[in-house]
Amino acid sequence: MPVQSRKDVGAAVKKGALAPAYYLFGAEDVLKDEIIRAVLDRAVDPSIRDFNFDQRSAASLDPEAVEALCNTLPMMADRRVVLIRDIESLKRKPKVRAALVRYLERPAAETIVILVQGPGEEDPDKDLSRLAVAVECDVLPPAELMKWITTRAGERGVVFAPGAAEHLLKCVGPSPTMLRLELEKLGSLPAGQPVTVEQVAGLVGIRYGETILDWRDAVMDGNAARAVTLLGRVLEQSGVTGVNLVGLLGTTLIGVGVVRVAYDRRSRGAALERAAMDALRAGRPARLGPWKEESAHWARWAAAWPLPRISGAIRAALAADRALKNTALSDERGLVADLVMRVALTHAEAA
């Protein structure tokens, strides 16, 4: 069956329309855990959950255990839930995998099986996708991610002042796993007042205007002096490397290149922003800001970045990426600063 969206599966579970089996895959374990919790809460009464919920690692199973686990009848309830994690390990256990596939072809009416694939395994299993309700739990689109942040913050009693949620997303990036950790920190703040941009900056350790997206914006705006000034502060932030910065810039350059083609075909204004939005939806690049904001940026930059300038900047970014990945070189700040100046030079050459 086709991969279903988290939204559709969540709506079905809320209505009580539970499937015999679910297969969860993708990079974000937090999103998988939310679906597991929703299914479990709907399927099994908490008072008898200890009798009707089993959790196992696929690596610990043998074919007989699969049969017993999935076909055991519920106790004092209509249904039971079986959760099997690390399902990717069945690649090394063909007999266990075959037993699971046989069960899924004729699942028990009283059992709901949830199969969870680890985040390091990118490709979904074709058999499991065919026999279970498959749900991809990956990076969320920015609009959905902002709604997710607001909802999860509300569950912790956190309300954001204008701009605070957006700054949190810029600082932390689009990973729900990392965002949840920061939301838990924000939940420790005194209740009753909206969380401000300054409070987010203080808690996360990244001041407003000093995120990696702010650095990228300075480069794309042609403000080399600000980009070089920001570089030291940005590289000091947790999880940020020179390779990250070059990758972000490269992604942006490619996207702006796509929009520049539309610009050269006389698209302007709203039509140009639609072309940018279409490119974002098609590529779904990670580590960017809200797509509405990004599409406005890309449309604006397309006018100032002719294709020869974009090509020259991409070549400079590729050279910087290779240099940064050479273990013999360790001055990533100097290499990225050199990239900024080379990109500025491509502007002068294009002009």
N, C-alpha and C positions, 0 to 999 in steps of 0.2 A: 504494500500500500504506500501511497506517497507520504513524504515527510510532512507532518502537521505542525502548525505554529503553536507556540506556548499559549498564546491567547485563546485559540480554539480549544485546545486540550483543557485549559483551565476552566473555560466556560462549561464544557461538557461535564467535567468532574464536579463542578459546583452544582449542576443540575442532577447529579447522581447517575449520569450515563457513563459508567465505568467499563473500561475495556478489559478483556481477559489478560492482556499483557501490554507492557509499555517498554520501549527501548529508548534510553536517554543517552545521547552522545554529544560531544562538543567540548569546548575549552573551559566553560564556566560551571564549576561544581556548585556554586551557590544557586544557580538557576535550576539545576537538577534537584538539589535538596528541596527547593520550594515545591516542585511538582510532586516529589515523594511525600512531603508533608501533607499536601492537599489530598492526594489519593488516600493516604493512611487515615487522615481525619475523617474522610467521607466513608471509607469502607469499614472501619473497625472502631467500635466504641472504646474510648480510652480505659474504661473500667475493666475490660477483658482483653486488652491489647497484648498483655504478656503471654496469653495463651494462643493468640491468633496472628502473631507477627514474628517471622523468622528472617534473620539477616545473615548472609554468608558471603564469603569471597569465592569467586569462581575457581580460583587456584586450589582451594581446599576440597573441591567436590570430586566425586567419582560418579560413573553413570547410575549406580544404584541410589546414591544420595540424591541425585536430581529427581529420580522417580519418586522417592519417598517424600522429599521436600515439597514437591509441587502437587502431589496427589493426596496428601494428608487432609482429612476433613477438619473443618473448623470446630471449635469447642464453644458451645452455648452461643453461637452466632451464625449468621448466614454466609459470611465470607471470611477468608483469611488472606493476608498479604505476605508474599515472599519477595525479599529484596536480595538480589545477587549483584554484588559489585565486582569491579575489575574484570568485566566480561571479556576484555581483549585477551586475557590470558588463555582463553579457550583455543586460541590458535595453536597452542602447544599441547592441547589435550583433545585430539579429534574425537575420541570415543565419548567424552563428556559433552562435547559440542553436538555430536550426533544425537545423543539422548535428549538434550534440550530442544533441538529442532523437532524431534519426534513429538515431544510433549506439546510444543507450540502449535503443531499441526492439528492436534486434538486436545485443546486445553480443558482442564477441569472447570466446571461451572462455578465451583465454590472458592476458587483460588484466583487471586490477582498477582501476577508475577511482574516485578519491576526489574529490568536489566539495565545496569549502569556501566557505561564505558568510561575509562579514565581519560583525563584531559590531554594526555600525551599522544593519544591515538586519534588521528584526524579523520580517517576514512570510515564511514559507517559500514557495518556488516550487512551485506545484501540480503542474506537469509533472515536475519533478525528484523531488518527493516520491512521485509515482506510479510512476516508473520505476526509482528507486534505493531502497536501504534508507536511510530518512530518520531522523536522530538529532538530537534537540534537545539542545543543549549549553548549558543555562541555569543559573541559580542552583539549587543543590542543596537539597533539604529538609534541615533541621538534623541529623536523625539520620544521614543519609547523608554530610553534610558533616563531622560529627565523625569518622566512620569514615575518610573521605578524608584528613582532617588527620593522624590517627594513622598511617595507612598510609604517606603521603608523608613524614611525619617519620621513621618507621622506616627508610625507604629511605636517609635521610641520617644514620642512626645516632642520631637524637634520640628520647629517651623522656621523656614528660611526667610530672611529679609531679602529685598530685591538684590539680585546679582550674586548672592551667597552660594546658591546651588550651582550656578554656572561656574563660579570660581572653583568650587570643589571638584567639578568635573574636569576643568582645565588642569588642575593640580594633580589629580589622581589618575586620570585617564578613564577609558571606558570599561574597565574590568569591574563587574559587580562584586567580585570577591574582595578586591582592594577597597572599593567604595563602602562595602558593608563594614569593614574594619574602621574606617574613618567615621562612619555614621554612629558606630558604637561609642567612639570617643566623644562625638558631639552630644550623644545622649547623656553624658555625665555632667554637662553644663547645667546651671540652674534653670529650672523650668519657668515658663511664664513670659519670656521675652524671645522675639525672633532672633535667630542666629545671624550675625552680621558677616559681611565680607571680611572684616578685620579679625573676627573670632575664628573664622575658617582658616585664614592665613596664619594666625598664631598657632592653631592646633596642628595644621598640616605642615607648617614650617616654610610655606612659600608665599611671599607677599604678592599682593595684587599687582599685575603688570610685569611679573617676573617668571611666568610659566614658559614651558617650551614652545607653546603656541605663540606667546608674545615675541619670543626670539625669532620664530619662523616668520611672523608678520613683519618684523623689522627688516629681515633679509628680503622678503618679497616686495616690501615698500621701497626698497633701495636705500634704506637708512643703515648703511654699513657701520657707522660709528655706534649707534645704539645696539646693533646686533653684537658687535665685539664687546661692548660694555656689559651686556647681559650675559655673555657667554660664561664668565667665571661663576656667576651666581647660579645659573641654570645647571652647570655641570656639577655643582656641589649638592644638588638635590638628590634624594634617594632614588636609585633606579635609573638615573639619567646617565647616558654615555654619549660619547661622540658619534658612535654608530647609530644610536637612537635619533640624534639630531639630523644626521645626514639622511637617514631613512625617511624622516618626516618631511624634510625639504624635498627629497626626490619624489615622494608621493605627491606633494603639492605641485611640483613642476609638471609632472605628467598630467595631473588633472587640469591644470591651467592650460596646458597644451591642447587638450581636447576641447576646452571652451574657446581657445583662441581660433581653432578651426571654424567654430560657429560664428565667432566675431568677424573673421575674414569673409564669411558668407553673408555679411550684413545683419546678423542678429544683434540686437541692442536691447538695453533695458530689461524688462521682465522676460523676454524671450531668451536673453543670454543667461539669466539666472535659472531659467527652466533647463537650459542645456547643462548648466553646472549641476543642478539637482539630479538630472538624469544620469550624469556621469558618476555622481556619488552613489546613487541607488544601484547602478550596474556594478561598480567596483567594490562598494562597501569597505573602503579603507579604514584601518584602525587608527587610533590615537589622534583623531581630529575632533574639533569642537562640534556643537550642534549643526546639523546639515543646513538649516536655513541661514545661519551665520556664515558657514563655509561657502555656500553657493553665492552669497553676496560678495564675499572676498574674492572668490575665483573669477566672478564676472568683472569685478573692478580691476583685478590684476591682468586679466586677459587683454584689456585695452593697452596696457603698458608693456606687455611682454610679447613681442612678435616672435614667431617660431624660431628664427635664427638665434635670438637671445635665449630662448628656452633650451634649444639644442646645446648651446655652449655651456649653459649652467648645468644641464644634466651630465654632460661629459666631465665637468669639474667635480660634480657630486660623486660620480662613479670612481674617479681617481682618488678622491678623499676617502671613500669607503674602502678601497683596496689598501690604501696606506694605513688606515686605522686598524684593519684586520691583520696587518703585518706585525707579528709579536715583537719584532726587533725595534719597533717605533712605539714610544710611550707618551709622547707629548700630544695628547688628543686635543687639548685646548689650542695649541699652536696650529695643528692641522685643520681644525674646524675654523679658526680665525682666518687661515689662509684661504679656505674655501669661500668664506664670506667676501674676502677681497677679490677673489677670482670671479665670483658671481657679479660683484659690482663692476669688474672690468668688462664682463660680457655686455653689461648695459651700455657702457661707454662705446664699446666696439659696435654694438647694434645701432647706436645712435649715429 
